[in-house]
Amino acid sequence: MDIEHILGGISILLSVIIAVLGWIMQRKTEQIKIMENQLSDKKYNAYSDLVGLFFSVLINDKEDKTKMLKKRMMEVKKGIFMYGSDSVIKAFNKWLCASVDGSSENARFKYFLNLIYNIRKDMGGKHSKVSEYDLLLCLIQNKKEVDIFWDKIKDAK
């Protein structure tokens, strides 16, 4: 056997190895993307439940929905616990603690806005220019009222 045949065999073998490794890497990349999409869907549902709970409270403030709200809150907590990012879990905990530790309504609302802000960042808006003030304006839709309310909550503790 001469050197050309040996080099030819080695190049064929290396080509096959590279092709197999490329196929394996492509499969692993696809599996990772599928898992990331599944996790993103779970996050979306968990965050959506939290926001839905908030709006349920706004809409049904006159009706006694305590039992239903407690059940929904436990589902929200489970979703945030399982799928929430670190920043969302920390913001969620601040909001929950402020809700039971005697914090002012202004402080609780400030923490809630911060929670929504962190959820938006986690869901892909890391470079978003939307601020907590903008989120408040979206909820209230009256700049004068927002300015007054913002002054009350921005330094609340």
C-alpha positions as CSV (number, residue, x, y, z in Angstrom):
1,M,0.0,0.0,0.0
2,D,1.3,3.3,-0.8
3,I,0.9,6.6,1.1
4,E,-1.7,8.0,-1.3
5,H,-4.1,5.1,-0.6
6,I,-3.6,5.5,3.2
7,L,-4.2,9.3,3.0
8,G,-7.3,8.7,0.8
9,G,-8.7,6.2,3.3
10,I,-8.0,8.6,6.2
11,S,-9.7,11.5,4.4
12,I,-12.7,9.3,3.7
13,L,-12.8,8.2,7.4
14,L,-12.4,11.8,8.6
15,S,-15.2,13.0,6.3
16,V,-17.5,10.3,7.6
17,I,-16.7,11.2,11.2
18,I,-17.2,14.9,10.6
19,A,-20.6,14.2,8.9
20,V,-21.7,12.0,11.9
21,L,-20.6,14.6,14.4
22,G,-22.3,17.4,12.5
23,W,-25.5,15.3,12.4
24,I,-25.3,14.7,16.2
25,M,-24.7,18.4,16.9
26,Q,-27.6,19.3,14.8
27,R,-29.9,16.9,16.7
28,K,-28.7,18.2,20.0
29,T,-29.3,21.8,18.9
30,E,-32.8,20.9,17.8
31,Q,-33.5,19.2,21.1
32,I,-32.3,22.2,23.1
33,K,-34.5,24.5,21.0
34,I,-37.5,22.3,21.6
35,M,-36.9,22.3,25.3
36,E,-36.4,26.1,25.3
37,N,-39.7,26.6,23.5
38,Q,-41.5,24.3,25.9
39,L,-40.0,26.2,28.9
40,S,-40.9,29.5,27.2
41,D,-44.5,28.3,26.9
42,K,-44.6,27.3,30.6
43,K,-43.2,30.7,31.6
44,Y,-45.8,32.5,29.4
45,N,-48.6,30.5,31.0
46,A,-47.3,31.2,34.5
47,Y,-46.9,34.9,33.9
48,S,-50.2,35.1,32.1
49,D,-52.0,33.5,35.1
50,L,-50.4,36.1,37.4
51,V,-51.5,39.0,35.2
52,G,-54.9,37.4,34.7
53,L,-55.3,37.2,38.5
54,F,-54.5,40.9,38.9
55,F,-57.1,41.9,36.3
56,S,-59.7,39.5,37.9
57,V,-59.2,41.4,41.1
58,L,-59.7,44.8,39.3
59,I,-62.8,43.6,37.5
60,N,-64.5,41.7,40.4
61,D,-63.6,44.0,43.3
62,K,-67.2,44.1,44.6
63,E,-67.8,40.3,44.6
64,D,-66.5,38.0,47.2
65,K,-64.0,35.9,45.3
66,T,-61.7,35.0,48.2
67,K,-61.7,31.3,47.8
68,M,-61.3,31.4,44.0
69,L,-58.5,34.0,44.3
70,K,-56.6,31.9,46.8
71,K,-56.8,28.9,44.5
72,R,-55.7,30.9,41.5
73,M,-52.9,32.4,43.6
74,M,-51.6,28.9,44.5
75,E,-51.5,28.0,40.8
76,V,-49.7,31.3,40.0
77,K,-47.2,30.6,42.8
78,K,-46.6,27.1,41.5
79,G,-46.0,28.4,38.0
80,I,-43.6,31.2,39.1
81,F,-41.8,28.7,41.4
82,M,-41.3,26.2,38.6
83,Y,-40.6,28.5,35.6
84,G,-39.9,32.0,36.8
85,S,-36.5,33.6,36.3
86,D,-34.5,34.7,39.3
87,S,-35.5,38.4,38.8
88,V,-39.2,37.5,38.5
89,I,-39.1,35.3,41.6
90,K,-37.4,38.1,43.6
91,A,-39.9,40.7,42.4
92,F,-42.8,38.3,43.0
93,N,-41.6,37.7,46.6
94,K,-41.2,41.5,47.3
95,W,-44.8,42.0,46.1
96,L,-46.2,39.1,48.1
97,C,-44.3,40.1,51.3
98,A,-45.5,43.7,50.9
99,S,-49.0,42.4,50.6
100,V,-48.9,40.9,54.1
101,D,-46.4,42.9,56.1
102,G,-48.4,46.1,56.4
103,S,-46.8,48.0,53.5
104,S,-48.8,50.8,52.1
105,E,-51.0,50.4,49.1
106,N,-48.6,52.6,47.2
107,A,-45.6,50.3,48.0
108,R,-47.6,47.2,47.1
109,F,-48.5,48.8,43.7
110,K,-44.9,49.8,43.2
111,Y,-43.7,46.3,43.8
112,F,-46.4,45.0,41.4
113,L,-45.3,47.3,38.7
114,N,-41.7,46.1,39.2
115,L,-42.9,42.5,39.0
116,I,-44.7,43.2,35.7
117,Y,-41.6,45.0,34.4
118,N,-39.4,42.0,35.3
119,I,-41.8,39.6,33.6
120,R,-41.7,41.7,30.4
121,K,-37.9,41.7,30.5
122,D,-37.8,37.9,31.1
123,M,-40.2,37.3,28.2
124,G,-37.8,38.8,25.7
125,G,-37.8,42.5,26.3
126,K,-34.3,42.8,27.9
127,H,-33.5,45.8,25.7
128,S,-37.0,47.3,25.9
129,K,-37.3,51.1,26.5
130,V,-40.6,50.6,28.4
131,S,-40.4,51.7,32.0
132,E,-42.5,51.0,35.0
133,Y,-44.0,54.5,34.5
134,D,-45.0,53.5,30.9
135,L,-46.7,50.4,32.3
136,L,-48.6,52.5,34.8
137,L,-49.7,54.8,32.0
138,C,-50.9,51.8,30.0
139,L,-53.1,50.8,33.0
140,I,-54.5,54.2,33.9
141,Q,-54.4,55.9,30.4
142,N,-54.5,59.4,31.9
143,K,-51.1,61.2,32.0
144,K,-52.1,63.7,34.7
145,E,-53.4,60.9,37.0
146,V,-50.3,58.8,36.3
147,D,-48.0,61.7,37.2
148,I,-49.9,62.2,40.5
149,F,-49.9,58.5,41.3
150,W,-46.3,58.0,40.2
151,D,-45.1,60.7,42.6
152,K,-46.9,58.8,45.4
153,I,-45.5,55.4,44.6
154,K,-42.0,55.9,43.2
155,D,-40.5,56.4,46.7
156,A,-43.0,54.2,48.6
157,K,-41.6,51.6,51.0
